[in-house]
């Protein structure tokens, strides 16, 4: 019962509700008209001007990335599935670029140890990255501000690197919260040690509604081996 058209412009002209996976482009904005409803990824915390533009156009927008992680909203939780793919793809891309094998090798010419992977953040993307790394045979260390995920990390065969500072990082809805200055300092010291040993570093840490924290410093990057991947 669906009608196929040749261009996106025709869809915008005919439809009252637009459902889009990727964020709106400039062309999408020019096609939108007053009274339409748009369901898409908006990332409102990073795009305040985008929201003003939509409001000025008289468009009703639903940001699927802002759907809360609760049972009732599970059917709308596209972010978890996208995060799962992101964690998987990050590891695949990293080992495509890394000039060595992920798993340990023993040959007649000698032995090669497994690659070391350090993953920051053990949410959906982080756990997916852990699982993919382990399936490739790599040694994995992960860290998260939420101590409750330690068991999940270890159950997947990874080592949990704990920050030596007494502060709980679990916030509302199971998401991570912003931590104190003292915790952040201890966290940076831990990361300096772990990043230096890693062949691959994957950063998935995020705080809802805010830009992702910048956790890898220039000094950490300089300490890594040539050919390593972040």
Secondary structure by P-SEA (a helix, b strand, c coil): cccccccaaaaaacccbbbbcccccaaaaaaccccbbbbccccccccaaaaaaaaaabbbbbcccccccccccccccaaaaaaaaaaaaaaaaaaaacccccbbbbcccccccbbbbbbccccaaaaaaaaaaaaabbbbbbbbccccaaaaaaaaccccccccccccccccccccccccaaaaaaaaaaaaaaaaaccbbbbccccccccccccccaaaaaaccccccc
